[in-house]
């Protein structure tokens, strides 16, 4: 945090506002499409970032590289009544939104649509367009990969859980009941033992996807 330059901080804050808003809006929109009006009644069917952001989750994303937004309240009975895969589709919508944003950023970066490499408004502490797009792509890919980890309360729990065979469901539910503790272990305990989960899994996979999209 102390070594973060202004350009990186500004890039992360702007990306955060866009990435989290589209992520949570996508959850809400798919739920409404599937017959659940709860997100609309809660005011979550909105592109207003203030409807979706969680203060602590935002701070962690900016300074630690991972975080969370305010969860969208869903009525599982409503969405599964229309489609048995309803909860899985609602959960998958968020990571897909981040992947789509990353693709858009990569297209802009590779096409040269934003050609100037000058500092915005002539201010040297502002992020240059190419730098901002790189951070935008990277952050959205990291959010996608992080949220697809199959542990509650992340989206991956419902995505992967839909495909878990009946014979393994009881074990699956026992694992998920400890999901938050397992995540805390991965992010705050294992690094002290020389196992950096964010770098080794989330970071490496996000970097591989970044190179695939950007081509370098």
N, C-alpha and C positions, 0 to 999 in steps of 0.2 A: 504494500500500500504506500509506504514512504517513498519508494523508488518509482512510482507510477507517474509518467509524464502527462502533461495536460492534454495532449492530443489523444492518448490512449483513454484517459478518463472520459473525455468528451465523446469519443467514439463509442465507448461502452454504455454511457448513459443514453445516448440517442438510440443505439441499437436495442438496449433494454426496453425502452418505451415502445418501439415497434414490435420487437420479437415477442415479448410477453403479451402485448395487446392482441396480436393476431393469433397467438397460441390459444389464449383463453376464449377469444371470440369464436374460434373454430370449434372448440368444445361446445360452446353454447349454441352455435348455429346448427350443428349436426344433431344435437339433442332436440332442438325445436323441430327440425325436419322429421325426426323420428316420433314426434307426437308429444314431447314433454315441454310444457309451456313454462316450467319453473325458471329457466334462465332468463326468459323474457320478463317475467314478473319481478325477478331480482335485479333487473337493469343490466344484465350481463351481455345482452345482445347489442353491444355498443363498441365503437372504435375509440371511445374515450379512455385513455390509459388509466385515469384515476379510478375507473370502475374495476380494474383488474389487478393493480399492483399491490404487493405486500411489502411494507417498509423493510423488514428484516431480510426477506428474500432478495430484494433489490440491492441492498447494501452488500450482501454476500456475493451476488453475481458481479457487481462492479469491482470489488476488492479481492475476492477469492476465486472468481472465475466460474462459480456455479451458484444457483439460487432457485427461487421459486416465485410464483405469482399466487394471487388469491384463488383457491380452487372454485370452480363453477359447481354450484349445487345442482345435482341431477336426481330425478326420480327414476330409479332403475326399473320399476314396474311399468312405467309409461313407455320407456324406450324399448324394453324387451317385449312388450305386448305387440308392438308393430313389427319388430325384427329381433329374433333370438340373439343375433350378434350385436344388438344395439349398444350395449355398454362397451364392447370392444371397438366398435366404429367411432363412438364418441371419444374414447381414450386415444385412438389412433389419429384423430383429426388434429390434435395439437402438434405432435411431432411432424406430421405431414405439412402443416402450415409453416413450421420453421424450415423444413427442407425446401419448400417452394420459395421462401424468401431468400435462402442461400442460392438457389438456382438463378433467381432474378439478379442478385448481386453479382454472381459469376458471369452472367450474360453481359451485364453492363461493364464489368471489368475487362472481359476478353474482347468485347466488340469495339472498345475504344470510343463508345458514345460519350463518355466523360473523358475528354482528351486532356484537359488542362491539368497540370501538376502544380499549379500555383497555390499558395496558401489562400484560403477563403478570406475575403475582405482585406487581404494583405497582412493578416495577423499570423505571425510565425508560430504561435502556440496552438493554433487551430489545426485539426487533422487535414492533410491533403486528401483529395477525393479518392485516389487509389488506395491510400492507407486506410481510409474509413471503410471502403468497400471490402478490403481484406479482413478487417476486424468484424464487419457486419456478417460476412460469409462464415468466418470462423466461429463466431458466437452462436449463430443460428444452428450450425452443425453440431456444436457442443451441446446446446440445449436439446436438440433432437436425440442425440446419442444418450445423453444423461437421462432424459425422460423415458427412454425405451428400456432402461434397466428393469428387469422383471421383479421388482420388489416394491411392495406397498410403502408409501402412498403414490409412487410414480405411475405414469401412464402404462409403462411396460407390464405392470402387474395384471392389468385387465386385458391387455393385448395378448400376452402369452397365456394368461389364465383361461382364455376362451378355448384354446386348443389343448389344454391339459386333459388327458384321458380320465374317465370316471374313477378308475382304480387308483389313481395317484392324487385325487382331489383332496382327500383328508390330510395327506402329508403336505400338499401344496398350501392349504389353508393354515396349517401350523407354522410353516415357514413364513407366510405373509404376515401372520400375527406378530412376528418379530422383525418385520421389514425395516422399520425405522431404526431399531437398534443395530441391525446389520449394516445399514447405510452409515450410521455414525461410526461404527467400527472401521469401515472401509476408508472413510474420509478423515477421521480425526485420531485414530489409534494406529492403524497399519503404517502410515507414513513414518512414525517414530521407530518402527521396526524395519525400515528400509523398503517397504512395499507401498509405493505411491499409486493408489488406485486411479486417481484422476489422470495422472500422466500415462500410466501403463495401459489403461483401457480406454477411458473416455478421450484422453488427449491423442493417443496414437490412432484410434479409429477415426476421430474427427479430422486429424491431419491427412489420413489416407483419402477420405472423402473430399477434403479441400483440394488436394492435388488432382483428384479425378475431375473436379468441377473446373478448377482454375487452369489446370494444365501445367503447373510448375510446383 
